[in-house]
Amino acid sequence: MIDPRLLREEPDLIRAAQEKRGLSGSVVDRALEADAARRAAIADFEHLRAEQKQLGKLIAKATGEEKVDLLARTKRLAADVKTAEATQSEAEQDWRDALYAIPNPAADESPAGGEDDYVVLSEHGTPRDFEAEGFEPRDHVELGRILGAIDVERGAKVSGSRFYYLTGAGADLELALVNMAMDQARSAGFITMIPPTLVKPRAMEGTGFLGQAADDVYRIEGQDTYLVGTSEVPLAAYHSDEILDGDTLPRRYVAFSPCYRKEAGSHGKDTRGIIRVHWFDKVEMFSYTTLEEASAEHERLLGWEREWLDKLELAYRVIDVAAGDLGLSAKRKFDCEAWVPTQGRYRELTSTSNCTDFQTRRLDIRGRFATEGGQPEVKPIATLNGTLVAIPRTIVAILETHQQADGSVRIPEALRPYLQGREVLEPVSGA
């Protein structure tokens, strides 16, 4: 949720932010109108309540006909107060709904435009030249079959399209990646967590996933709960309705969890293999920090993602995501995209977003900070998230990048201790 004062005092700034995202500024006008109606409703209710209290004092002193008249007025006024209270409640909800529809204003540094208007910030490593090496690279589906690592046919048979099994070397590879990622995050001071993947509506709404992303969310009918598409959701809601000691910031958590996404807008896209699926496992970093430190923390999260991709010996690039491609909560987002040889292009592997105080305002999370005057100050804090490893796409990049002519796959050196010292994933006999 944006700061309501920013809306009232600088509405043109919010309109410009909407335009930068390619969205209509009408939501700003709606929110301003709702705020005015809300304030008027509050004033009306408080005026009637004050009158009601005053009548109560007069009744206590009145006698005879005067008291009868006052009691009659009180009865009529009670009905007016009840109506005004209902009007105020409705106006509050309208204002809240209007405010919640406004995304976090994109950072000045974020490029304007949509999905294709990103800016490449840096490139790392060199994509392999398979032609120079004398063989045609296989895609991850074929490699998965040869290695006995990925079974998409049985995944579709059991669960439907965009599901899969990881078997043998594929399952071993996932566990190795998860353990290596957790070790890296733990060594950087993150607290490891296994969060719930079913959450209440407030957790989803508070993190911004019941807005523009609602079509991708799985809802459990009859229970009013949701399957999360990222552990960002339970990690953000972990401290909901709490005031954190400012001296404990930053608080950094890293979580392993399954993630579920409908991929409602991806019909016909990435239908082969495990690039775009309905379920996958992920290791996610999450930070609570001060608003003043949020940008620096964002760079730190990106640094840890780059460290991870370097360990996997992948060619990748870092992009600054355009404003129109940001999620509802993000002020700025960096994606790390790895080179996928058989597609001849970079694909998103990790991302990190600075959500500033957008989620903490929705979830009522604040920090308590000491001041020179001695009286503690309670104020909003920031949240940030960063994917360390999304399993399917990481497996795709590793298999395709490090494949060899005979169908085997060389294991990156940093990953070998997590795969019982194996240096190569070998083809399975009869595959």
Salt bridges, closest charged atoms under 4 A:
ASP3 OD2 - ARG5 NH2 3.52
ASP3 OD2 - ARG361 NH2 3.29
ASP12 OD1 - ARG15 NH1 2.73
ASP29 OD1 - ARG15 NH2 2.71
ASP35 OD2 - ARG8 NE 2.61
ASP35 OD1 - ARG38 NH1 3.04
ASP35 OD2 - ARG39 NE 3.56
GLU92 OE1 - ARG38 NE 3.07
GLU133 OE1 - ARG128 NH2 2.53
ASP139 OD2 - ARG272 NE 2.62
GLU142 OE2 - ARG145 NH2 2.67
ASP151 OD2 - ARG154 NH1 2.71
ASP172 OD2 - ARG422 NH2 3.09
ASP183 OD1 - ARG186 NH1 2.61
GLU205 OE1 - ARG96 NH2 2.76
GLU221 OE1 - ARG219 NH1 3.00
ASP224 OD1 - ARG219 NH2 3.33
ASP241 OD2 - ARG202 NH1 2.69
GLU242 OE1 - HIS239 ND1 2.76
GLU263 OE1 - ARG276 NH1 3.52
ASP270 OD2 - ARG276 NH2 3.03
ASP270 OD2 - ARG347 NH2 2.88
GLU284 OE1 - LYS282 NZ 2.61
GLU293 OE1 - ARG300 NH2 2.79
GLU297 OE2 - ARG252 NE 2.71
GLU297 OE1 - ARG300 NE 2.79
GLU307 OE2 - LYS311 NZ 3.46
GLU313 OE1 - ARG410 NH2 2.81
ASP320 OD2 - ARG332 NH2 2.63
ASP335 OD1 - LYS333 NZ 3.80
GLU337 OE1 - ARG317 NE 2.73
ASP357 OD2 - ARG361 NE 2.87
ASP364 OD1 - ARG366 NE 3.62
GLU400 OE2 - HIS140 ND1 3.44
